[in-house]
Amino acid sequence: MAGSIFGKIFTITTWGESHGPGVGVVIDGCPAGLELVERDIQLDLNKRRPGQSPFCTPRDEADKVKILSGVFEDKTTGTPISLLVYNKDHRSRDYTEIMDTYRPGHADMAYDAKYGFRDYRGGGRSSGRETIARVAAGAIAKKILNELGVQLVTYTKSIGHLTINEANFEASIIYENPFRFPDSELVEPCEEYLNALIKEGNSAGGVIECRVNGLPAGIGQPVFDKLDGLLAHAIMSIGAIKGVEIGAGFGATKMTGYENNDFYKDDHGHIVKESNNAGGMTGGISDGSEIIIRAGVKATPSIHLEQKAINRQGDLIDLVIGGRHDPVIVPRAVIVVENMIAVTLLDLLLQQTATQMDYLKKLFKNDA
Ligand SMILES: Cc1cc2nc3c(=O)[nH]c(=O)nc-3n(C[C@H](O)[C@H](O)[C@H](O)COP(=O)(O)O)c2cc1C
């Protein structure tokens, strides 16, 4: 399928369908010599696995990753790394009822219009399962970024009308509650909110936020491959993401220039900012301060409430969707957003090595 490759140096090619034998990714351009074992990738895959709480799809998948190539004696070899995850608990019969129906809010009608063919079993490539490949590739990107001192923290900022209180922020609890909230006070109200929606067969959306620290200034390209542009591309390419904000985001449209401009000051030889409305980048290039990105996630389209839909013949019908679905996608998408950000940042960092004569001399000139 065209459009399944992302990146220029650290490239990822994802493949596989929700109800096919498996899904996977080929990563080309990963530097040799990185220590890598399956567990490094598995830890991140476990964070998006289904069936972990009553607030995600009960589809029971172990999502065990297998490294097929590109690693020898627990070190990357510099050749393509191929990763495979088998699908085990797919029940295609759940979808036979909707094989001639277009689910509102899902990609069914658009895929049919594009290909004149429809893989109705679980959404095929438009399924959330495709994101396994992104998470696996991002786990490797993050390992490299971490060795370079770049750290990412990603969490649920809001679900429905419930938004975290920054004063309660605790990074250590993000993966200790089913919603990936850094604010423990929101867990109970969210359970109540979602239980009520599940009871009526409905779903919710929300906002994911990522903060990146340690990224040096100068990362990102000046025109088509701006840091903010590529981040938006990477994040918007995830199913159900409907918006991306950097820094103050749409809030900046309500500020005057004086309010919005970040004020730089010198703190013992370092340039630091008092505000960070730009979210760590200007001109599409990082400025060395914290990168702040938000992703808006829509409510899960496949709901059990009866709704109007059309079928392939164009008839209007009353549709009740069966099968197993996430009542809210946000918690499982937290690691997907984080890892797509990691893939994007690493690719741009690698591109940066070719932007200054000084870098080239340090790498290649014998007497440097
Ligand atoms: C991690 C993840 C899990 C998802 N789970 C479901 C699901 O259970 N049911 C569903 O209808 N959509 C689910 N989606 C969303 C669909 O993939 C997405 O809405 C669909 O492809 C249409 O694309 P769009 O919403 O970007 O327009 C999930 C997405 C992600 C990223």
The ligand as an ORCA input file, in Angstrom:
! r2SCAN-3c Opt
* xyz 0 1
  C      -4.851      2.530     19.574
  C      -6.107      2.693     18.758
  C      -7.226      1.902     19.022
  C      -8.408      2.054     18.290
  N      -9.469      1.258     18.592
  C     -10.628      1.405     17.890
  C     -11.762      0.582     18.178
  O     -11.742     -0.271     19.067
  N     -12.895      0.782     17.451
  C     -12.983      1.740     16.460
  O     -14.023      1.891     15.837
  N     -11.923      2.529     16.179
  C     -10.764      2.386     16.849
  N      -9.677      3.187     16.535
  C      -9.870      4.304     15.610
  C      -9.895      3.965     14.148
  O      -8.708      3.294     13.779
  C     -10.074      5.254     13.323
  O     -11.071      6.061     13.852
  C     -10.423      4.944     11.891
  O      -9.296      4.400     11.246
  C     -10.863      6.169     11.080
  O      -9.810      7.102     10.984
  P      -9.955      8.618     11.501
  O     -10.678      8.548     12.798
  O      -8.529      9.091     11.677
  O     -10.692      9.386     10.455
  C      -8.481      3.034     17.258
  C      -7.361      3.831     16.982
  C      -6.169      3.670     17.729
  C      -4.998      4.564     17.427
*
